Amino acid sequence: MHIGVLGLQGGVAEHLEMLSRLSDETINPIEVRTPPGLRQCDALIIPGGESTALRILLDAAGLTDPISSRMQQGMPVWGTCAGMILLAQKVLYHQNLSLGGMDITVARNVYGRQQESFVAEFPIPELGGPPFPGVFIRAPGVIRTGDGVQVLARSDDQVVACREQHLLVTSFHPELTDDLRLHRYFIHMCTAACAERAH
């Protein structure tokens, strides 16, 4: 199973490192920069970065439509921070950023500027274990969730992680921690999706 990390901007190396720490002979993490690279993937992580720049880079690389199409076909995709913005069906005041994925509305930079970055701990019941250390850097916020969206985590009553079928989004940066649980959770999502396609 090939799990791609979009390699255009942001925490690419950190996500690849987390996946490599969990990989065995059944998982192959790869960096994705082109449509042929995307075609090798069974799943994709869209890392944090700057959402406007990331969308411009996606368009320039010819990846916007292929990613949207693969999402519609059921490919698991996880967006962290800026990746969450791109995967939201609606982005407040910035609709041209959306790739048309999860039935959520998000707002950019709800936690303030770079200097207001912080770490907060909060439970993610689906993962079990201790509270998760969320790293928030100019993070977006979820301001609406559709009926089919499962809220996985809140921090101070703000929704910070959601899942809808094969799509996962987090406001924060799990790749900047030593906690592998969310990457392991996504791998399980990918394994289930691959098994479903095989039937």
GROMACS elastic network, one bead per residue, 0.5 to 0.9 nm:
[ bonds ]
;  ai    aj funct       b0    kb
    1    25     6  0.89725   500
    1    26     6  0.58130   500
    1    28     6  0.60524   500
    1    29     6  0.84857   500
    1    41     6  0.76241   500
    1    42     6  0.61804   500
    1    43     6  0.83175   500
    1   190     6  0.82722   500
    1   191     6  0.78949   500
    1   194     6  0.81217   500
    2    26     6  0.84654   500
    2    27     6  0.59792   500
    2    29     6  0.58424   500
    2    30     6  0.68086   500
    2    40     6  0.68498   500
    2    42     6  0.53371   500
    2    43     6  0.68018   500
    2    44     6  0.87112   500
    3    19     6  0.83305   500
    3    27     6  0.70844   500
    3    28     6  0.61697   500
    3    30     6  0.62232   500
    3    31     6  0.86055   500
    3    40     6  0.87965   500
    3    41     6  0.56818   500
    3    42     6  0.59076   500
    3    44     6  0.56867   500
    3    45     6  0.75969   500
    3   187     6  0.82788   500
    3   190     6  0.82285   500
    4     7     6  0.86537   500
    4    16     6  0.84361   500
    4    28     6  0.83584   500
    4    29     6  0.57682   500
    4    31     6  0.55249   500
    4    32     6  0.57889   500
    4    37     6  0.82906   500
    4    38     6  0.72589   500
    4    40     6  0.82918   500
    4    41     6  0.56924   500
    4    42     6  0.76421   500
    4    43     6  0.60471   500
    4    45     6  0.61554   500
    4    46     6  0.87202   500
    5    12     6  0.63462   500
    5    13     6  0.86758   500
    5    15     6  0.70055   500
    5    16     6  0.67985   500
    5    29     6  0.73963   500
    5    30     6  0.62574   500
    5    32     6  0.57375   500
    5    33     6  0.87527   500
    5    43     6  0.86356   500
    5    44     6  0.56328   500
    5    46     6  0.62012   500
    5    47     6  0.72569   500
    6     9     6  0.77150   500
    6    12     6  0.69004   500
    6    30     6  0.87429   500
    6    31     6  0.60400   500
    6    33     6  0.62617   500
    6    38     6  0.86279   500
    6    44     6  0.69769   500
    6    45     6  0.61853   500
    6    46     6  0.53304   500
    6    47     6  0.68264   500
    7    10     6  0.78605   500
    7    11     6  0.85748   500
    7    12     6  0.56818   500
    7    13     6  0.84116   500
    7    31     6  0.54304   500
    7    32     6  0.52478   500
    7    33     6  0.53679   500
    7    46     6  0.83688   500
    7    47     6  0.83472   500
    8    12     6  0.79484   500
    8    32     6  0.79321   500
    8    33     6  0.62342   500
    8    54     6  0.70661   500
    8    57     6  0.67193   500
    8    58     6  0.76493   500
    8    61     6  0.88512   500
    9    12     6  0.68721   500
    9    47     6  0.75716   500
    9    48     6  0.76297   500
    9    49     6  0.58794   500
    9    50     6  0.78898   500
    9    53     6  0.84137   500
    9    54     6  0.66060   500
    9    57     6  0.84093   500
   10    13     6  0.84843   500
   10    46     6  0.89418   500
   10    47     6  0.59113   500
   10    48     6  0.51211   500
   10    50     6  0.75849   500
   10    54     6  0.87149   500
   10    82     6  0.87979   500
   11    14     6  0.53876   500
   11    15     6  0.63590   500
   11    16     6  0.87778   500
   11    47     6  0.55889   500
   11    48     6  0.59304   500
   11    49     6  0.70470   500
   11   173     6  0.84932   500
   11   175     6  0.73221   500
   11   176     6  0.81916   500
   12    15     6  0.54072   500
   12    16     6  0.62986   500
   12    17     6  0.86452   500
   12    31     6  0.77013   500
   12    45     6  0.89652   500
   12    46     6  0.84879   500
   12    47     6  0.63195   500
   12    48     6  0.83661   500
   12   175     6  0.89814   500
   13    16     6  0.50791   500
   13    17     6  0.60477   500
   13    18     6  0.86764   500
   13    31     6  0.87039   500
   14    17     6  0.50365   500
   14    18     6  0.62857   500
   14    19     6  0.87109   500
   14   175     6  0.54698   500
   14   176     6  0.68303   500
   15    18     6  0.51017   500
   15    19     6  0.62319   500
   15    20     6  0.85363   500
   15    45     6  0.80255   500
   15    47     6  0.75428   500
   15   174     6  0.84669   500
   15   175     6  0.53421   500
   15   176     6  0.84513   500
   15   183     6  0.84556   500
   16    19     6  0.51289   500
   16    20     6  0.60252   500
   16    21     6  0.86132   500
   16    29     6  0.62330   500
   16    30     6  0.73182   500
   16    31     6  0.76234   500
   16   175     6  0.87832   500
   17    20     6  0.50330   500
   17    21     6  0.62438   500
   17    22     6  0.88321   500
   17    29     6  0.87891   500
   17   175     6  0.83076   500
   18    21     6  0.52190   500
   18    22     6  0.66710   500
   18    23     6  0.87465   500
   18   175     6  0.65514   500
   18   178     6  0.83393   500
   18   179     6  0.88461   500
   18   180     6  0.67225   500
   18   183     6  0.70413   500
   19    22     6  0.51536   500
   19    23     6  0.58888   500
   19    27     6  0.83440   500
   19    28     6  0.83059   500
   19    29     6  0.62324   500
   19   180     6  0.85260   500
   19   183     6  0.67920   500
   19   184     6  0.82041   500
   19   187     6  0.86433   500
   20    24     6  0.81032   500
   20    27     6  0.84299   500
   20    28     6  0.78242   500
   20    29     6  0.65637   500
   21    24     6  0.86356   500
   21   180     6  0.83966   500
   22    27     6  0.82366   500
   22   180     6  0.78662   500
   22   183     6  0.81013   500
   22   184     6  0.71207   500
   22   187     6  0.88751   500
   23    26     6  0.71751   500
   23    27     6  0.51010   500
   23    28     6  0.66746   500
   23    29     6  0.76503   500
   24    27     6  0.55827   500
   24    28     6  0.77486   500
   25    28     6  0.75204   500
   27   187     6  0.85097   500
   30    37     6  0.84116   500
   30    40     6  0.88933   500
   30    41     6  0.80296   500
   31    37     6  0.77800   500
   31    38     6  0.89713   500
   32    35     6  0.80558   500
   32    36     6  0.85799   500
   32    37     6  0.52101   500
   32    38     6  0.59073   500
   32    40     6  0.89513   500
   32    41     6  0.84660   500
   32    44     6  0.84836   500
   33    36     6  0.85078   500
   33    37     6  0.63960   500
   33    38     6  0.75791   500
   33    58     6  0.87331   500
   33    61     6  0.71398   500
   33    63     6  0.81243   500
   34    37     6  0.51269   500
   34    38     6  0.63528   500
   34    39     6  0.88197   500
   34    61     6  0.60995   500
   34    62     6  0.71547   500
   34    63     6  0.65962   500
   35    39     6  0.62581   500
   35    40     6  0.89475   500
   35    61     6  0.77094   500
   35    62     6  0.66842   500
   35    63     6  0.57575   500
   35    66     6  0.69070   500
   35    67     6  0.86159   500
   36    39     6  0.50766   500
   36    40     6  0.67923   500
   37    40     6  0.54223   500
   37    41     6  0.71079   500
   38    41     6  0.53255   500
   38    42     6  0.85002   500
   38    43     6  0.87534   500
   38    44     6  0.81018   500
   38    63     6  0.80722   500
   38    66     6  0.79541   500
   38    67     6  0.77966   500
   39    42     6  0.80732   500
   39    66     6  0.87160   500
   41    44     6  0.68740   500
   41    75     6  0.87718   500
   42    75     6  0.64232   500
   42    76     6  0.74376   500
   42   190     6  0.74259   500
   42   193     6  0.88444   500
   42   194     6  0.74557   500
   43    75     6  0.55646   500
   43    77     6  0.58191   500
   43    78     6  0.83844   500
   43   187     6  0.89291   500
   43   190     6  0.64449   500
   44    67     6  0.87769   500
   44    75     6  0.77268   500
   44    76     6  0.64755   500
   44    78     6  0.64655   500
   44    79     6  0.85948   500
   45    76     6  0.85331   500
   45    77     6  0.56643   500
   45    79     6  0.58975   500
   45    80     6  0.78275   500
   45    83     6  0.79727   500
   46    77     6  0.73811   500
   46    78     6  0.61086   500
   46    80     6  0.64145   500
   46    81     6  0.88337   500
   46    82     6  0.78802   500
   46    84     6  0.80473   500
   46    86     6  0.85013   500
   46    87     6  0.88319   500
   47    78     6  0.81994   500
   47    79     6  0.60490   500
   47    80     6  0.51866   500
   47    81     6  0.70414   500
   47    82     6  0.67680   500
   47    83     6  0.54384   500
   47    84     6  0.86187   500
   47   173     6  0.83012   500
   47   175     6  0.88332   500
   48    51     6  0.78230   500
   48    54     6  0.89500   500
   48    79     6  0.76142   500
   48    80     6  0.53389   500
   48    83     6  0.56316   500
   48    84     6  0.82064   500
   48   172     6  0.84909   500
   48   173     6  0.72441   500
   49    53     6  0.80929   500
   49    54     6  0.70082   500
   49    80     6  0.89584   500
   49    81     6  0.74292   500
   49    82     6  0.55822   500
   49    83     6  0.78909   500
   50    53     6  0.54906   500
   50    54     6  0.59215   500
   50    55     6  0.86589   500
   50    81     6  0.88801   500
   50    82     6  0.60036   500
   51    55     6  0.61293   500
   51    56     6  0.86530   500
   51    81     6  0.85636   500
   51    83     6  0.72772   500
   51    85     6  0.67958   500
   51    86     6  0.69802   500
   51    97     6  0.72623   500
   51   108     6  0.88988   500
   52    55     6  0.52827   500
   52    56     6  0.63936   500
   52    57     6  0.87376   500
   52    82     6  0.86708   500
   52    94     6  0.89963   500
   52    97     6  0.66792   500
   53    56     6  0.51022   500
   53    57     6  0.61724   500
   53    58     6  0.85891   500
   54    57     6  0.50594   500
   54    58     6  0.60923   500
   54    59     6  0.86491   500
   54    82     6  0.79786   500
   54    83     6  0.87069   500
   54    86     6  0.86911   500
   54    97     6  0.89600   500
   55    59     6  0.62240   500
   55    60     6  0.86042   500
   55    64     6  0.77681   500
   55    86     6  0.75942   500
   55    96     6  0.87674   500
   55    97     6  0.62041   500
   55    98     6  0.84237   500
   55    99     6  0.88117   500
   56    59     6  0.51951   500
   56    60     6  0.61846   500
   56    61     6  0.86383   500
   56    97     6  0.89519   500
   57    60     6  0.50005   500
   57    61     6  0.60567   500
   57    62     6  0.85581   500
   57    63     6  0.85914   500
   58    61     6  0.51688   500
   58    62     6  0.62120   500
   58    63     6  0.51543   500
   58    64     6  0.53799   500
   59    62     6  0.51670   500
   59    63     6  0.61145   500
   59    64     6  0.54686   500
   59    65     6  0.83028   500
   60    63     6  0.77183   500
   60    64     6  0.86746   500
   61    64     6  0.79619   500
   62    65     6  0.72037   500
   62    66     6  0.76167   500
   63    66     6  0.53154   500
   63    67     6  0.59673   500
   63    68     6  0.85032   500
   64    67     6  0.55155   500
   64    68     6  0.63072   500
   64    69     6  0.86815   500
   64    99     6  0.70618   500
   65    68     6  0.50783   500
   65    69     6  0.59874   500
   65    70     6  0.85487   500
   65    99     6  0.81350   500
   66    69     6  0.50633   500
   66    70     6  0.60924   500
   66    71     6  0.85443   500
   67    70     6  0.51529   500
   67    71     6  0.61129   500
   67    72     6  0.86374   500
   67    75     6  0.88508   500
   67    99     6  0.79329   500
   68    71     6  0.51515   500
   68    72     6  0.63174   500
   68    73     6  0.87571   500
   68    99     6  0.58667   500
   68   100     6  0.68926   500
   68   101     6  0.74061   500
   69    72     6  0.51448   500
   69    73     6  0.63499   500
   69    74     6  0.89090   500
   69    75     6  0.89970   500
   70    74     6  0.64395   500
   70    75     6  0.55023   500
   70    76     6  0.86725   500
   71    74     6  0.51632   500
   71    76     6  0.68833   500
   71    77     6  0.70209   500
   71   100     6  0.89255   500
   71   101     6  0.70620   500
   71   166     6  0.82224   500
   71   167     6  0.81048   500
   72    75     6  0.73763   500
   72   101     6  0.78862   500
   74    77     6  0.88296   500
   74   165     6  0.85937   500
   74   166     6  0.63526   500
   74   167     6  0.86260   500
   74   193     6  0.76557   500
   74   197     6  0.88666   500
   75   166     6  0.67133   500
   75   167     6  0.82302   500
   75   190     6  0.81160   500
   75   193     6  0.75030   500
   75   194     6  0.87332   500
   76   165     6  0.84547   500
   76   167     6  0.55899   500
   76   168     6  0.78379   500
   76   186     6  0.82580   500
   76   189     6  0.71245   500
   76   190     6  0.59698   500
   76   193     6  0.71701   500
   77    87     6  0.84974   500
   77   166     6  0.67152   500
   77   167     6  0.51223   500
   77   168     6  0.63357   500
   77   169     6  0.84020   500
   77   186     6  0.86644   500
   77   190     6  0.87650   500
   78    83     6  0.73909   500
   78    84     6  0.77716   500
   78    87     6  0.83012   500
   78   166     6  0.85819   500
   78   167     6  0.59329   500
   78   169     6  0.55216   500
   78   170     6  0.79655   500
   78   186     6  0.74833   500
   79    82     6  0.71246   500
   79    85     6  0.77522   500
   79    86     6  0.75187   500
   79    87     6  0.64966   500
   79   167     6  0.81934   500
   79   168     6  0.63983   500
   79   170     6  0.64585   500
   79   171     6  0.84837   500
   80    84     6  0.52285   500
   80    85     6  0.83478   500
   80   168     6  0.85411   500
   80   169     6  0.58180   500
   80   171     6  0.59292   500
   80   172     6  0.62271   500
   80   173     6  0.61096   500
   80   174     6  0.79671   500
   80   175     6  0.89738   500
   81    84     6  0.51295   500
   81    85     6  0.67596   500
   81   136     6  0.81539   500
   81   137     6  0.79632   500
   81   138     6  0.81451   500
   81   139     6  0.57178   500
   81   140     6  0.62696   500
   81   169     6  0.78444   500
   81   170     6  0.61286   500
   81   172     6  0.54898   500
   81   173     6  0.66530   500
   82    85     6  0.50636   500
   82    86     6  0.64985   500
   82    87     6  0.87923   500
   82   108     6  0.85505   500
   82   139     6  0.77115   500
   82   140     6  0.74594   500
   82   171     6  0.79722   500
   83    86     6  0.51431   500
   83    87     6  0.62290   500
   83    88     6  0.87234   500
   83   169     6  0.74335   500
   83   170     6  0.82676   500
   83   171     6  0.86350   500
   84    87     6  0.51235   500
   84    88     6  0.61901   500
   84   102     6  0.89773   500
   84   106     6  0.81602   500
   84   140     6  0.76419   500
   84   168     6  0.82605   500
   84   169     6  0.51150   500
   84   170     6  0.61960   500
   84   171     6  0.65059   500
   85    88     6  0.53870   500
   85    89     6  0.86224   500
   85    90     6  0.83482   500
   85    91     6  0.65737   500
   85    97     6  0.73401   500
   85    98     6  0.68571   500
   85    99     6  0.88463   500
   85   105     6  0.86843   500
   85   106     6  0.65170   500
   85   107     6  0.78847   500
   85   108     6  0.73873   500
   85   140     6  0.70056   500
   85   141     6  0.89292   500
   85   169     6  0.87387   500
   85   171     6  0.86840   500
   86    89     6  0.80701   500
   86    90     6  0.89155   500
   86    91     6  0.81339   500
   86    97     6  0.58157   500
   86    99     6  0.54912   500
   86   100     6  0.76866   500
   86   101     6  0.79355   500
   87    90     6  0.86772   500
   87    97     6  0.88655   500
   87    98     6  0.61451   500
   87    99     6  0.56513   500
   87   100     6  0.61658   500
   87   102     6  0.58704   500
   87   103     6  0.88559   500
   87   104     6  0.86398   500
   87   167     6  0.82919   500
   87   168     6  0.87542   500
   87   169     6  0.75617   500
   88    91     6  0.64664   500
   88    97     6  0.88440   500
   88    98     6  0.59949   500
   88    99     6  0.72324   500
   88   100     6  0.62696   500
   88   101     6  0.55893   500
   88   102     6  0.50944   500
   88   103     6  0.64565   500
   88   104     6  0.53629   500
   88   105     6  0.60094   500
   88   106     6  0.65847   500
   88   142     6  0.89796   500
   88   169     6  0.86341   500
   89    95     6  0.82780   500
   89    98     6  0.59486   500
   89    99     6  0.70962   500
   89   101     6  0.54134   500
   89   102     6  0.55938   500
   89   103     6  0.54334   500
   89   104     6  0.58122   500
   89   105     6  0.63737   500
   89   106     6  0.85203   500
   90    93     6  0.88032   500
   90    94     6  0.79793   500
   90    95     6  0.58816   500
   90    96     6  0.89624   500
   90    97     6  0.85347   500
   90    98     6  0.64397   500
   90   100     6  0.76452   500
   90   102     6  0.88104   500
   90   103     6  0.78358   500
   90   104     6  0.64909   500
   90   106     6  0.65320   500
   90   107     6  0.88519   500
   91    94     6  0.52320   500
   91    95     6  0.51285   500
   91    96     6  0.81194   500
   91    97     6  0.70558   500
   91    98     6  0.66634   500
   91   104     6  0.85227   500
   91   105     6  0.56459   500
   91   106     6  0.50525   500
   91   107     6  0.59379   500
   91   108     6  0.76449   500
   92    95     6  0.66901   500
   92   105     6  0.68859   500
   92   106     6  0.61219   500
   92   107     6  0.51828   500
   92   108     6  0.75076   500
   93    96     6  0.88927   500
   93   107     6  0.80506   500
   94    97     6  0.59483   500
   94    98     6  0.80154   500
   94   107     6  0.87657   500
   94   108     6  0.88420   500
   95    98     6  0.58888   500
   96    99     6  0.84165   500
   98   101     6  0.76610   500
  100   103     6  0.83153   500
  101   104     6  0.85196   500
  101   167     6  0.75837   500
  102   105     6  0.86735   500
  102   145     6  0.87729   500
  102   146     6  0.83948   500
  102   149     6  0.77229   500
  102   162     6  0.89430   500
  102   163     6  0.80476   500
  102   164     6  0.63647   500
  102   167     6  0.66781   500
  102   168     6  0.82336   500
  102   169     6  0.84831   500
  103   144     6  0.84041   500
  103   145     6  0.62683   500
  103   146     6  0.51132   500
  103   147     6  0.81531   500
  103   148     6  0.76136   500
  103   149     6  0.68145   500
  103   164     6  0.77436   500
  104   142     6  0.68515   500
  104   143     6  0.75805   500
  104   144     6  0.54304   500
  104   146     6  0.58794   500
  104   149     6  0.77203   500
  104   162     6  0.89185   500
  105   141     6  0.85806   500
  105   142     6  0.59607   500
  105   143     6  0.56939   500
  105   145     6  0.66632   500
  105   146     6  0.86362   500
  106   140     6  0.64870   500
  106   141     6  0.54404   500
  106   143     6  0.55136   500
  106   144     6  0.70761   500
  107   110     6  0.63760   500
  107   140     6  0.55216   500
  107   141     6  0.53481   500
  107   142     6  0.65490   500
  107   143     6  0.68947   500
  108   111     6  0.85701   500
  108   138     6  0.77817   500
  108   139     6  0.67778   500
  108   141     6  0.65795   500
  109   112     6  0.53482   500
  109   113     6  0.68001   500
  109   137     6  0.84524   500
  109   139     6  0.51108   500
  109   141     6  0.73525   500
  110   113     6  0.87356   500
  110   138     6  0.73549   500
  110   139     6  0.63792   500
  110   140     6  0.54940   500
  110   141     6  0.56783   500
  111   116     6  0.70404   500
  111   117     6  0.77081   500
  111   136     6  0.79006   500
  111   137     6  0.80131   500
  111   138     6  0.61188   500
  111   139     6  0.59731   500
  111   140     6  0.72662   500
  111   141     6  0.78815   500
  112   115     6  0.79052   500
  112   116     6  0.57538   500
  112   117     6  0.77311   500
  112   137     6  0.85014   500
  112   138     6  0.58559   500
  112   139     6  0.77328   500
  113   116     6  0.54201   500
  113   117     6  0.71683   500
  113   137     6  0.77202   500
  113   138     6  0.53333   500
  113   139     6  0.86695   500
  114   117     6  0.55037   500
  114   137     6  0.59871   500
  114   138     6  0.54616   500
  115   118     6  0.86267   500
  115   137     6  0.83957   500
  115   138     6  0.85287   500
  116   136     6  0.86794   500
  116   137     6  0.75327   500
  116   138     6  0.75187   500
  117   135     6  0.76074   500
  117   136     6  0.55012   500
  117   138     6  0.64803   500
  117   139     6  0.82464   500
  118   134     6  0.83176   500
  118   135     6  0.60846   500
  118   136     6  0.54213   500
  118   137     6  0.69243   500
  119   133     6  0.64284   500
  119   134     6  0.54552   500
  119   136     6  0.60653   500
  119   137     6  0.88831   500
  119   172     6  0.89995   500
  120   132     6  0.80382   500
  120   133     6  0.57699   500
  120   134     6  0.52421   500
  120   135     6  0.67342   500
  120   136     6  0.77853   500
  120   155     6  0.74368   500
  121   131     6  0.54599   500
  121   132     6  0.52281   500
  121   134     6  0.59190   500
  121   135     6  0.88608   500
  121   155     6  0.76372   500
  122   130     6  0.84744   500
  122   132     6  0.53907   500
  122   133     6  0.69415   500
  122   134     6  0.75444   500
  122   153     6  0.73513   500
  122   154     6  0.70036   500
  122   155     6  0.58452   500
  122   156     6  0.84898   500
  123   126     6  0.89012   500
  123   127     6  0.84694   500
  123   128     6  0.80019   500
  123   129     6  0.82571   500
  123   130     6  0.68458   500
  123   132     6  0.58510   500
  123   133     6  0.89998   500
  123   152     6  0.89226   500
  123   153     6  0.66121   500
  123   154     6  0.77973   500
  123   155     6  0.83824   500
  124   127     6  0.56362   500
  124   128     6  0.66692   500
  124   129     6  0.83880   500
  124   130     6  0.84918   500
  124   131     6  0.67598   500
  124   132     6  0.66967   500
  124   152     6  0.60185   500
  124   153     6  0.52013   500
  124   154     6  0.81004   500
  124   161     6  0.85961   500
  125   128     6  0.51910   500
  125   129     6  0.80274   500
  125   131     6  0.88921   500
  125   152     6  0.71597   500
  125   153     6  0.76425   500
  126   152     6  0.68555   500
  126   153     6  0.88616   500
  126   185     6  0.85678   500
  127   130     6  0.89331   500
  127   132     6  0.89931   500
  127   181     6  0.64717   500
  127   182     6  0.73218   500
  127   185     6  0.72568   500
  128   131     6  0.84224   500
  128   181     6  0.88665   500
  129   132     6  0.84850   500
  132   174     6  0.87074   500
  132   179     6  0.75539   500
  132   181     6  0.86629   500
  133   174     6  0.77648   500
  133   177     6  0.71235   500
  133   179     6  0.77010   500
  134   155     6  0.89943   500
  134   171     6  0.85794   500
  134   172     6  0.55662   500
  134   173     6  0.64322   500
  134   174     6  0.64370   500
  134   176     6  0.87121   500
  134   177     6  0.79127   500
  135   139     6  0.89518   500
  135   171     6  0.87671   500
  135   172     6  0.52490   500
  135   173     6  0.52019   500
  135   174     6  0.68920   500
  135   175     6  0.89059   500
  135   176     6  0.69382   500
  135   177     6  0.76054   500
  136   139     6  0.54480   500
  136   140     6  0.88398   500
  136   171     6  0.70824   500
  136   173     6  0.65378   500
  137   140     6  0.88250   500
  137   171     6  0.88120   500
  137   172     6  0.71358   500
  137   173     6  0.78547   500
  139   171     6  0.56181   500
  139   172     6  0.64263   500
  139   173     6  0.89952   500
  140   160     6  0.84801   500
  140   170     6  0.89943   500
  140   171     6  0.56579   500
  140   172     6  0.83516   500
  141   158     6  0.71713   500
  141   159     6  0.68750   500
  141   160     6  0.67012   500
  141   171     6  0.64999   500
  142   145     6  0.72705   500
  142   158     6  0.73515   500
  142   159     6  0.56827   500
  142   160     6  0.68103   500
  142   161     6  0.85160   500
  142   162     6  0.89149   500
  142   171     6  0.81037   500
  143   158     6  0.82788   500
  143   159     6  0.77234   500
  145   148     6  0.80843   500
  145   149     6  0.60293   500
  145   150     6  0.82555   500
  145   151     6  0.80947   500
  145   162     6  0.85704   500
  146   149     6  0.54330   500
  146   150     6  0.87274   500
  147   150     6  0.82387   500
  148   163     6  0.87952   500
  148   164     6  0.62746   500
  148   165     6  0.81778   500
  149   162     6  0.66268   500
  149   163     6  0.58316   500
  149   165     6  0.79651   500
  150   161     6  0.87104   500
  150   162     6  0.55574   500
  150   163     6  0.51347   500
  150   164     6  0.61087   500
  150   165     6  0.86885   500
  151   154     6  0.77207   500
  151   159     6  0.69134   500
  151   160     6  0.81282   500
  151   161     6  0.61975   500
  151   163     6  0.65601   500
  151   164     6  0.88757   500
  152   159     6  0.80816   500
  152   160     6  0.78058   500
  152   161     6  0.52039   500
  152   162     6  0.51167   500
  152   163     6  0.68748   500
  153   158     6  0.84609   500
  153   159     6  0.60972   500
  153   160     6  0.56911   500
  153   161     6  0.50519   500
  153   162     6  0.71061   500
  153   170     6  0.88797   500
  154   157     6  0.53860   500
  154   158     6  0.51459   500
  154   160     6  0.52978   500
  154   161     6  0.70188   500
  155   158     6  0.51936   500
  155   159     6  0.65579   500
  155   160     6  0.65304   500
  156   159     6  0.84520   500
  157   160     6  0.89878   500
  159   162     6  0.76375   500
  159   170     6  0.89798   500
  159   171     6  0.83296   500
  160   169     6  0.80993   500
  160   170     6  0.56379   500
  160   171     6  0.50256   500
  160   172     6  0.71137   500
  161   168     6  0.75669   500
  161   169     6  0.55938   500
  161   171     6  0.63870   500
  161   172     6  0.82344   500
  162   167     6  0.83288   500
  162   168     6  0.59048   500
  162   169     6  0.54029   500
  162   170     6  0.66592   500
  163   166     6  0.74306   500
  163   167     6  0.56383   500
  163   169     6  0.64487   500
  163   170     6  0.89873   500
  164   167     6  0.52045   500
  164   168     6  0.66003   500
  164   169     6  0.89059   500
  165   168     6  0.80814   500
  165   189     6  0.88777   500
  166   189     6  0.68658   500
  166   190     6  0.79031   500
  166   193     6  0.72967   500
  167   189     6  0.88731   500
  168   186     6  0.77430   500
  170   173     6  0.73935   500
  170   174     6  0.83284   500
  173   176     6  0.56944   500
  173   177     6  0.76290   500
  174   177     6  0.55625   500
  174   178     6  0.80409   500
  174   179     6  0.70388   500
  174   180     6  0.78215   500
  174   181     6  0.87966   500
  174   182     6  0.70322   500
  174   183     6  0.79521   500
  175   178     6  0.75551   500
  175   179     6  0.80249   500
  175   180     6  0.81714   500
  175   183     6  0.83176   500
  176   179     6  0.86601   500
  177   180     6  0.80125   500
  179   182     6  0.75867   500
  179   183     6  0.85325   500
  180   183     6  0.54739   500
  180   184     6  0.61269   500
  180   185     6  0.86651   500
  181   184     6  0.50163   500
  181   185     6  0.60727   500
  181   186     6  0.86874   500
  182   186     6  0.62089   500
  182   187     6  0.85925   500
  183   186     6  0.50928   500
  183   187     6  0.62416   500
  183   188     6  0.87048   500
  184   187     6  0.50489   500
  184   188     6  0.63362   500
  184   189     6  0.87475   500
  185   188     6  0.51379   500
  185   189     6  0.63867   500
  185   190     6  0.87920   500
  186   190     6  0.62188   500
  186   191     6  0.86130   500
  187   191     6  0.61232   500
  187   192     6  0.86017   500
  188   191     6  0.50223   500
  188   192     6  0.61742   500
  188   193     6  0.85784   500
  189   192     6  0.52420   500
  189   193     6  0.62185   500
  189   194     6  0.86998   500
  190   193     6  0.50779   500
  190   194     6  0.61315   500
  190   195     6  0.85647   500
  191   194     6  0.51855   500
  191   195     6  0.61794   500
  191   196     6  0.86168   500
  192   195     6  0.51105   500
  192   196     6  0.61473   500
  192   197     6  0.86851   500
  193   196     6  0.50434   500
  193   197     6  0.62245   500
  193   198     6  0.86222   500
  194   197     6  0.51321   500
  194   198     6  0.61934   500
  194   199     6  0.89112   500
  195   198     6  0.50648   500
  195   199     6  0.66809   500
  196   199     6  0.53922   500
